[in-house]
Amino acid sequence: MASCKKSALNVAGSGTPSADSTKYNSDWTYATHGNSAPDYTTVFPQNAVNTLEITMTAAQWTSIRNNMKALYGADFGSNINLPPAGTTSTTEPDYVDVTLKFNGKTWKNVGYRLKGNSTLRTAWTQGNYKLPFRLNFDKFEDKYPGTTNQHFFGFEELSFSPGAKDQSLIHEKMAADVFRQAGIPAAVTAFYKVYVDIGSGLKYCGVYTAVEVPDDNMIKAQFGEESGNMYKPESNFLTFNQTVFEKKNNETAADYTDVKTFITALNSATRTSDPAKWRTDLEAIFNMEHFLKYLAINNTIVNWDSYGVMAHNYYLYNHTTKKLTWIPWDHNEAFAGSPGITGSAVVGPPGPPGPGGGGGMTGLSLTMNEVSSSWPLLRYIADDPIYFSKYKAYMKAFKDNVFTEAYMNGLIDKYQSLITPFAIGVNGEKPSYTYLTSEASFTSSFTALKTHVTARRALVTTFVL
């Protein structure tokens, strides 16, 4: 995204490498290593599984361990002295510079860091080498000038999800695909076999889902523009707090007028005194039709780790004509559980407020009757007859046109066929490098997904009548 990335090309306005680049890396070409147009076909193939090799030194692995001990209070494979969940540091782990190989080419001094919350915590303390991570290809350009504005087929950053709580390993990809199929922009994804060397040789770390980072190329590719403000909030929208609205671009402008106006309009007293004016004012800054469609999809498939239970895992982009628009993010918890048409207040552990004020890890009911005023965007939609009627109509359309057994079962079968040779069997994932409990659990998970689709369709059919 032009407003987020470094603006200088290796040679301004051309595909010619700088002297630093070619001297530093003989594999350098503009298409593969430069700030070229993003090559989605190569980086995110939809009918193949890519292979990625990451190499670091033993000293770098030690550095990662020391950093994680400082953040989490525990070394790799140990939970000794680990603080309770929700009390560990929220600081992101440090980057180390690694070597990456892909399709016979090498990228040098690529930024690599661990990522995630509960997934990372669990993997780290269990000593599972299938760790979630993120790559930043020009993170170390100040230290290594040969990597100035280095990219990966036009991508500056990539995120890799290990499927930690998913025996099928396809939830992350399938949810993103379903959102886009239904008309909701979402990050493009693809499956990768990942090998990592921490100083003792390459080890197979299993099947990952590579996910594009929304503030890289996604906005321009799916919205057709990229100049508006983009945020990655940690807010439930009760009040405006600048510290929880992380800007992903336009940082120097320090202009938060759009999200301030949105929160003011959302919580205006006109909601009860003059509902028509409340809706008009809200829609002048926020793309409500888009959000209602997103919400209908999210509640149909079941995705608890999202707004309404947790105040994270979404972006907001202020589009020139479409206003503040919702972008879903992080779908590894999707397609889990099956809350009913109505729900009850959740009493959960300490942490971000859940539907009833706790942190319960369960999806929302279709009516969202259990959602408290702690989540005004959902509570007010459920209370407003105009918005609630549209929400139900979007849910019916999604069930009839996208969330069909033919389409969903086709996706499930396709992805099962793609990754099975690399998940189980002689070339599959191995202990200490997997979250699969058994080969049988992997195989049966696809049948369970199909059952989930059928059950949710039946529930939605009853709800929207």
KATAZI-V958427 format. One record per pair of residues at least 4 apart in sequence whose ideal C-beta (glycine too) atoms are under 6 Angstrom apart, sorted by the first residue. I is the first residue (numbers start at 0). J is the second residue. D is the distance in Angstrom with one decimal. If there is no record, write none. Layout:
# KATAZI-V958427
I/J/D ; I/J/D
This chain:
# KATAZI-V958427
0/214/5.6 ; 0/218/5.5 ; 0/225/4.7 ; 1/225/5.9 ; 2/248/4.2 ; 2/249/5.9 ; 3/214/5.0 ; 3/248/4.5 ; 4/155/5.6 ; 5/148/5.0 ; 8/34/5.4 ; 9/16/5.3 ; 9/17/4.5 ; 9/20/5.4 ; 9/33/5.4 ; 9/148/6.0 ; 10/15/4.5 ; 10/17/5.8 ; 14/29/3.5 ; 16/20/4.1 ; 16/21/4.8 ; 16/27/5.1 ; 18/22/5.8 ; 19/23/5.8 ; 19/144/4.7 ; 19/145/4.7 ; 20/27/4.6 ; 20/145/5.6 ; 21/27/5.4 ; 23/145/2.5 ; 24/107/5.4 ; 26/104/4.5 ; 26/105/5.1 ; 27/32/4.6 ; 29/33/3.8 ; 29/35/5.4 ; 30/35/5.2 ; 31/104/5.7 ; 31/152/6.0 ; 32/149/5.7 ; 34/148/5.1 ; 34/150/5.2 ; 35/153/4.6 ; 36/153/5.4 ; 37/153/3.6 ; 37/154/5.8 ; 37/216/4.3 ; 38/42/5.9 ; 38/152/3.9 ; 38/153/5.5 ; 39/43/5.1 ; 41/152/5.1 ; 42/152/5.1 ; 42/154/5.9 ; 43/187/4.8 ; 43/189/4.0 ; 44/189/5.6 ; 48/190/4.6 ; 48/192/5.8 ; 48/417/5.9 ; 49/191/4.7 ; 50/192/4.7 ; 51/101/5.6 ; 51/191/5.2 ; 51/193/5.2 ; 52/100/4.2 ; 52/194/4.7 ; 53/97/5.3 ; 53/99/5.6 ; 53/195/4.8 ; 54/98/4.5 ; 54/196/4.2 ; 55/59/4.1 ; 55/60/5.9 ; 55/97/4.6 ; 55/197/5.9 ; 56/198/5.4 ; 57/198/2.9 ; 59/95/4.5 ; 60/197/4.0 ; 60/198/5.6 ; 62/95/5.9 ; 64/74/6.0 ; 64/75/5.4 ; 66/92/5.6 ; 66/93/4.7 ; 67/71/5.3 ; 68/74/5.4 ; 70/88/4.3 ; 70/90/5.9 ; 71/87/5.2 ; 72/80/5.4 ; 72/81/5.3 ; 72/82/5.6 ; 73/77/5.1 ; 73/78/5.4 ; 73/81/4.4 ; 73/124/5.6 ; 75/126/5.8 ; 76/126/2.9 ; 78/124/4.2 ; 82/86/4.3 ; 82/87/5.5 ; 85/349/5.7 ; 85/350/4.5 ; 92/112/4.9 ; 92/113/4.5 ; 94/110/4.2 ; 94/112/4.5 ; 94/138/5.3 ; 95/111/5.7 ; 96/108/4.1 ; 96/139/4.7 ; 97/109/5.4 ; 97/111/4.4 ; 98/107/5.8 ; 99/106/4.3 ; 99/109/4.9 ; 100/105/5.4 ; 108/139/4.8 ; 108/143/4.5 ; 108/146/5.2 ; 109/134/5.7 ; 109/136/5.4 ; 110/135/3.6 ; 110/138/2.7 ; 110/139/6.0 ; 111/134/5.9 ; 112/133/5.6 ; 113/119/5.7 ; 113/130/5.6 ; 113/132/5.5 ; 114/131/5.1 ; 114/132/6.0 ; 114/133/4.6 ; 115/119/3.7 ; 115/131/4.2 ; 118/131/5.4 ; 118/163/4.3 ; 119/123/5.9 ; 119/131/5.6 ; 122/127/4.3 ; 122/130/5.3 ; 128/204/5.7 ; 128/431/5.8 ; 128/432/5.0 ; 129/161/4.6 ; 129/204/5.0 ; 129/205/5.0 ; 129/432/5.2 ; 129/433/6.0 ; 131/160/6.0 ; 131/161/5.3 ; 132/159/5.3 ; 133/158/5.1 ; 134/157/4.8 ; 135/156/5.1 ; 136/149/4.6 ; 136/150/5.4 ; 136/151/5.2 ; 136/155/5.7 ; 137/146/5.7 ; 137/148/5.5 ; 137/149/4.5 ; 139/143/5.2 ; 140/146/5.0 ; 140/147/4.5 ; 150/154/5.9 ; 150/155/5.4 ; 154/215/5.9 ; 155/215/5.4 ; 156/212/4.4 ; 156/215/5.4 ; 157/209/5.6 ; 158/210/4.4 ; 158/212/5.8 ; 159/207/4.6 ; 159/209/5.6 ; 160/171/4.9 ; 160/208/4.6 ; 160/331/5.5 ; 161/207/5.6 ; 162/168/4.0 ; 163/434/5.1 ; 165/170/4.5 ; 166/440/4.8 ; 166/441/5.6 ; 166/444/4.0 ; 167/444/3.8 ; 167/445/5.7 ; 168/206/5.2 ; 168/418/6.0 ; 169/173/5.1 ; 169/414/4.3 ; 170/331/5.9 ; 170/333/5.1 ; 170/334/5.1 ; 171/208/4.4 ; 171/330/5.1 ; 171/331/4.8 ; 172/188/4.4 ; 172/208/5.0 ; 173/410/5.7 ; 174/330/3.5 ; 174/333/3.9 ; 175/185/4.5 ; 175/186/5.7 ; 175/188/5.0 ; 175/330/5.9 ; 178/183/4.2 ; 178/185/4.0 ; 178/327/5.8 ; 179/185/5.2 ; 180/401/5.3 ; 181/296/5.5 ; 181/397/5.5 ; 181/401/4.7 ; 183/293/5.1 ; 184/221/4.1 ; 185/327/5.4 ; 186/210/5.0 ; 186/211/4.7 ; 186/213/5.8 ; 186/217/5.8 ; 187/211/5.1 ; 188/208/5.3 ; 188/210/5.1 ; 189/209/5.1 ; 190/206/5.9 ; 190/418/5.5 ; 191/207/4.9 ; 191/209/5.0 ; 192/421/5.2 ; 193/204/4.8 ; 193/207/5.0 ; 194/201/4.4 ; 194/203/5.5 ; 195/204/5.1 ; 196/200/5.8 ; 196/201/4.7 ; 204/432/5.1 ; 205/428/4.1 ; 205/432/5.5 ; 205/433/5.4 ; 206/418/5.0 ; 206/421/5.3 ; 206/422/5.3 ; 211/217/5.5 ; 213/217/4.6 ; 213/314/5.2 ; 213/326/5.7 ; 214/229/5.6 ; 214/247/3.8 ; 216/220/5.4 ; 217/221/5.7 ; 218/222/5.0 ; 218/225/4.6 ; 218/316/5.8 ; 219/225/4.4 ; 222/318/6.0 ; 227/316/5.9 ; 227/317/3.8 ; 227/318/5.7 ; 228/249/5.4 ; 228/257/5.8 ; 228/317/4.5 ; 229/247/4.4 ; 229/248/5.0 ; 229/316/4.9 ; 230/244/5.0 ; 230/246/6.0 ; 230/315/4.6 ; 231/245/4.7 ; 231/247/5.8 ; 231/314/5.3 ; 232/243/5.9 ; 232/244/5.0 ; 233/243/4.3 ; 233/310/5.4 ; 233/311/5.1 ; 234/243/4.7 ; 234/310/5.8 ; 235/310/4.6 ; 235/374/5.5 ; 236/262/5.4 ; 236/265/5.8 ; 236/375/5.6 ; 236/376/5.4 ; 239/259/5.0 ; 239/262/4.8 ; 241/255/5.9 ; 244/258/5.6 ; 246/250/5.1 ; 255/259/5.5 ; 256/260/6.0 ; 257/317/4.8 ; 257/323/5.9 ; 260/284/4.8 ; 261/284/4.8 ; 261/285/5.0 ; 261/323/5.6 ; 264/280/4.6 ; 264/281/4.6 ; 264/284/5.9 ; 265/375/5.7 ; 266/375/5.9 ; 267/277/5.8 ; 268/272/5.8 ; 269/273/4.5 ; 269/276/4.9 ; 269/277/4.2 ; 270/277/4.3 ; 281/285/5.6 ; 282/287/5.1 ; 284/322/5.6 ; 284/323/5.9 ; 285/322/5.7 ; 285/323/4.8 ; 286/321/5.0 ; 286/322/4.8 ; 286/324/4.5 ; 289/324/5.5 ; 290/325/4.9 ; 291/389/5.1 ; 291/390/5.0 ; 291/393/5.5 ; 292/393/4.5 ; 293/325/5.3 ; 295/390/5.5 ; 295/393/3.8 ; 295/394/3.8 ; 295/397/5.7 ; 296/397/5.4 ; 297/302/5.0 ; 297/305/6.0 ; 298/363/5.6 ; 298/365/5.9 ; 299/394/5.8 ; 299/397/5.9 ; 299/402/6.0 ; 299/455/5.8 ; 299/459/5.7 ; 300/333/5.6 ; 300/334/5.8 ; 301/336/5.6 ; 301/362/4.1 ; 302/333/4.1 ; 303/308/5.1 ; 303/332/5.8 ; 303/360/5.8 ; 303/361/5.5 ; 303/362/4.3 ; 304/309/5.5 ; 304/312/5.8 ; 304/332/4.0 ; 305/312/5.2 ; 306/313/5.9 ; 307/363/5.2 ; 307/370/5.9 ; 307/374/5.2 ; 307/377/4.9 ; 308/353/5.1 ; 309/351/5.2 ; 310/351/5.0 ; 312/328/5.0 ; 312/329/4.3 ; 313/328/5.7 ; 314/326/4.0 ; 314/328/5.9 ; 315/323/5.2 ; 316/324/5.2 ; 317/323/5.2 ; 318/324/5.2 ; 334/451/5.7 ; 336/361/5.9 ; 336/362/5.4 ; 337/454/5.7 ; 338/342/5.6 ; 338/362/4.7 ; 338/364/4.8 ; 339/364/5.6 ; 340/365/4.9 ; 340/366/5.9 ; 340/462/5.0 ; 341/364/5.2 ; 341/366/5.2 ; 341/368/5.2 ; 342/364/3.3 ; 342/369/3.7 ; 343/369/5.6 ; 344/355/2.9 ; 344/369/5.3 ; 345/353/4.6 ; 345/354/5.0 ; 345/355/4.6 ; 345/357/5.2 ; 345/359/3.1 ; 346/357/4.6 ; 347/353/4.7 ; 347/357/3.2 ; 347/358/3.8 ; 347/359/3.5 ; 348/358/5.1 ; 350/358/3.9 ; 351/358/5.9 ; 352/356/5.3 ; 352/373/4.7 ; 353/357/4.4 ; 353/358/4.9 ; 353/359/4.2 ; 354/369/4.8 ; 354/370/4.9 ; 355/369/5.9 ; 355/371/5.5 ; 356/371/5.7 ; 363/367/5.3 ; 365/462/4.6 ; 367/377/5.5 ; 367/381/4.5 ; 370/374/5.3 ; 370/377/4.8 ; 370/378/5.2 ; 372/378/5.2 ; 374/378/5.7 ; 375/379/5.5 ; 379/383/6.0 ; 380/386/4.6 ; 381/387/5.9 ; 391/463/5.0 ; 394/459/5.8 ; 394/463/5.8 ; 395/463/4.3 ; 396/400/5.7 ; 397/401/5.4 ; 397/402/5.3 ; 398/402/4.9 ; 398/456/5.7 ; 398/459/4.8 ; 404/408/5.4 ; 407/452/4.6 ; 408/449/5.5 ; 411/445/5.5 ; 411/448/5.3 ; 415/419/5.8 ; 415/445/4.8 ; 418/422/5.1 ; 420/426/5.9 ; 422/427/5.1 ; 422/428/5.8 ; 422/441/5.8 ; 423/427/4.0 ; 423/438/4.4 ; 423/441/5.4 ; 428/432/5.8 ; 428/433/3.5 ; 428/435/5.9 ; 435/441/5.1 ; 436/440/4.6 ; 439/443/6.0
